[in-house]
Structure formats: structure tokens, C-alpha cells
């Protein structure tokens, strides 16, 4: 299912909302504003935890 893929790495993003749940792991995370500059504009998908953690380390 395409909505479940991270737009940065293409792997499973574990999006709870895409799976029909009311919430998602990302709702309690803080995302640096600049991480969204790396996401192609046409994508409206969740960034995965692994990519978020990697970005925060850099």
C-alpha cells in the first residue's frame, strides 16, 4: 500500500492513520521544519521513525 511508505527511504512508515487507527506514533514526535524540504512536494506521506531519527542525529 503506497500510503504506508516513507517518502524519503521508501520503507514501511508504520502510519497508524493510514492503517485506519485514530492516531499514529508521529503525533507525539517533533519534526524539524527542514526535514520536510527533503520530501518531494507531490508526496503526502508520513516520514518513518528511522528517517526522523537519522535526520535528528545529523
Secondary structure as GFF3:
##gff-version 3
##sequence-region A 1 58
A	DSSP	three_ten_helix	2	4	.	.	.	ID=ss1
A	DSSP	three_ten_helix	25	28	.	.	.	ID=ss2
A	DSSP	three_ten_helix	33	38	.	.	.	ID=ss3
A	DSSP	alpha_helix	49	57	.	.	.	ID=ss4
###
